[in-house]
Amino acid sequence: ILLDVSRSMLATDLHPNRLQRAKADLMDLVTVFDGDRAGLIAFRGSAVPLCPLTTDYGYLRQTIDAADIDSAPMGETDIGNAITRALEAFESDEGSHKAIILISDGEDLAGKALGAAERAGKKGIPIFTIGLGSRSGGKIPEEGKPASFMTHNGTEVVTKLDDDNLHQIAQKAGGI
């Protein structure tokens, strides 16, 4: 499972925000795992494995619950690095019974996601993308300043769901 923990995931176009919604949805997803191994990688400027592939769902749930924007280094959101780290986490190159679940708003500022998705597809590892956010977008809360929002050149930043990018990632990797 790849979880976007970039600042844009704090936008409140989903209640209470994109990241909290993603974590709640992941908690629901873990309940349907039945002996399948799952791991968690948080990403932002680069990807950080938080939980190795495991069937210890209690540990996985604790890791999901603890994930926040400080779980990965700052920098341009790099979905490609997250996909590459996920591919490295698998024990062999065989794609049998392997999949990547990508949860993000789709904003890929580093621009490497499609190449990484293509590599996953060639290995037979599909990527299933889940887009969080709205096409109209939301403002990013300023850290430590209630009711203030992130600005760039004096204009409030609005982050929008890039579902086209997520669709292309899934398509290149043979996922949905």
Helices and strands as residue ranges (DSSP letters): E 2-4, G 7-10, H 18-30, E 38-43, E 47-54, H 57-66, G 69-71, H 79-89, E 100-104, H 113-122, E 127-131, E 138-139, E 151-152, E 155-156, E 158-159, H 163-173
